[in-house]
Amino acid sequence: KIYEAMDTLGLELIGLQLSIPKIGETYKRMFPGDPNMTNFHNWHEFEKIYPDSFSSMYQFWCRRSG
């Protein structure tokens, strides 16, 4: 849902900060081609495997696309 809202607003993800560092470490092992962790499709796949991964707080940064 976040991706859809950002797409509607013309925004792109440029960074993500997780309150539990282990989540980022696991993500990077699963998706080594996305070291900045900015691919929403990957995060969706990650969340399907680890559904509780976003039960804690997180922050993300975005900017206008283009």
Secondary structure, DSSP 8 states (H G I E B T S, - for coil): -HHHHHHHHTEEEEEEEESSHHHHHHHHHH-TT-TT---HHHHHHHHHHSTTTTSS-EEEEEEE--
